[in-house]
Structures are given as structure tokens and as C-alpha cells.
Amino acid sequence: MVTPTPSSVNTASGGAVDSAPTASNSGGVLPASRAEPLTPVQIEGKLRQLVTQITQAQQALAVARDRETEAEIELKRQRLQLGLDPTCPTPSRGAVTVAQREEWIESQCFEAWAEHRQATTLREIAQDALRSVLAVSDTAQSLNASVRQAYAQAGRS
């Protein structure tokens, strides 16, 4: 049985462990990557795909922000309406407290609060997705610069 080491994890295949021994590596572990290096043209293609992904993530974030705003407006609308409702407890000395009135209002508009909370969570998820795509894009741009430099130097030799 071969114990995986950091160098035996093939990140190109999603983290699968290469453990089939061969005559050339005698350690029982294949090299970390069998993928061919990317050419500048291939990297440019990947960057174009990332631009599309960034645009889609920005659009999803805009939709999530709109939904969150709508949910927040609805929650505020319900809270204001409930505060003016004739059945809303009126605070008075020795009777209902302001805190009790607020609890009553909150209990009446719980569904709107839940919608707002879910919309906020979805917006945060959309922001995380955009940040993730931007980070991958930064990495791809750095790789692109390195590959272009390597190809330029190889062409001069």
C-alpha cells in the first residue's frame, strides 16, 4: 500500500492520488502532474472563460442585492404598518412595555424577517462566488505572464 504524500496528489485530476508503481519511479508514486503545460493561446482562452464567469457572477450578485433590498423594504413596510395597527399593544406605565410592543411586532412580521435574512445570505454567497472567480482570474493572469515570459525566452534561445 502506498501512502500518499503531497507530491503524489494529482491536482490536475481533482486531487486523485496516483499510486500505481512503475518501473521508472520505483517509489511507487507517479509524478504529481501528467498534464501538458498550457500554451499562451490556451491561457488566453481560459482568461476569456474567466471574464464570462466574472460577468455572470456580477449579474448574480446584482440580482441578489435587488432581492435583498426588496425584502428589506417589505420588512420595514410591515413593521411600520404593524406599529400603527389598532391591535398593536400600546405601551403605558404599569402595563405593556415598549419591549413587549416590539416583540409583538417582530412576531407578526417574522416571515418578512426570514425572507430578508435569506436574501442577505444569498447576497453574501453571490459575493463569495464573485470573489472566488476574481481570485482564480488573478492567478490565471499571473500564470499567463509567466508562460508568456517563458515562451519569449525560449524563442530567443
N, C-alpha and C positions, 0 to 999 in steps of 0.2 A: 504494500500500500504506500502510495506517495503522498507525503504531507505537502499541501500547497504552501508555497512561500509567496511573498509579494511579487517576485519576478515570474511566478508561474501562473498568475491570474491574467487571462487574456481579456483586456478591457475592450478590445475591438469586437469581441463576440458577446458583450454584455456581462462580462465578469466570469465567464465559464473558466474552469480550471483545466489546463492542458496537462494531462498526467500520463499520456501514453509514452512509454520509453521508446527511444530509437537508438540505432547504432551510433549515430553521430553525437548524441548528447550524453550518453552513458549515465547521466544523473537521473534519468527517468522523467525529466521535465523538459517540455518543449520551450523554445524561446517565447517571450511574452507576446510578441505580435508577429503574425504571419501576413498582415495586411500590407499591400503595396503602398509606398509613400504617395501622397497626393501631389498632383501637378498644380501649377498656378491656375490653370484653367478650371480644374476640378474645385479648387478652393474658391474661386470666383463664383462658381455655380452654387456652392454651399452658402456663400455670403448672400447671394440673391435669394436663396431659400430663407435665410435668416431675416432678410428685410421683409419678406412676405409674412413671416411669423411675427415679427415685431409689429407690423401694421395690424395684423389680426388681434394680437394681444392688446394693442392700444384701443382698437374698436370695442373689444370685450370689456375693457376697463371703463370706457365711456358709457357703455350700456349699464354696467354695474353701478357706476356713480349716479346715473339718471334714476335708476331704480331705488337706490338708497335715498336720494333726495325726495323722490315721490313718497316713499314710506315715512320719511321724517316729517314731511308736510302733513301727511294724513294723521300721524300720531299727534302732532301739535294741534291740528284741527279738532280731533276727537277730545283731547284734553280741555281745550277751550270751551267746546260745546258742553262737555260734562260739567265743567265748573259753573256754567250758567243754568244747568238743568234744574228744574224745580225739585227733583228728588235728591239732589246733591245735598249732603249734610252741611248745615251752616254752623261754623264754629261760634261758640259762645261760652262765656265764663261759666264754669261748673258743668258744662255739657260736652258737646263734641269739640275735639281739639283740631287744630289745623292739620296735624299729622294724621288724624283719623280721616279727615276730609280727603287728604292726598292719597291715603290708602284706598279709599272708596273709588276715587278717580282712576287710580292705577289698576284696580281690579276690574273696572268697567272697560278699560281700553287695553287689556293685556294682549289681545290678538294683534292690534296695531303695533304694540311694542315688539311683539315676537316677529312680525313682518319686517320691522325696521332693523332688528338685530340680525335677522337672516340676510337682509340686503347688505348690511355692513360687513358681515362675514364674507359674502360673495365678492364684494368690492375688494376686500383685503386679499382674497385668493387671486383675483384678477391682477392686483398689483404685484403679488408674489410671482405670478406667471410672467408678467412683463419683465420684472427684474431678472428672472431666470434667463429669459431669451436674450436680454441685453448682455448678461454676463457671458453667455455662450458666444454671442456675436463679438464681444471684446476679445475673447480667446481666439476665435477664428481669425479675426483681423491680425492679431499678433502672430499666429501661425502663418498667415498669408505673407506677412512682412519677412518672416524668417525663410520661408520657402522661396520667395522671390529673390532674396539675397543669395541663397544657396545656388539657385539656378543661374543667377547672374555671374557668380564667381566661377561656377562650373563651365559656363560658356566662354569665359576669358582664358581658361587654362589651356 
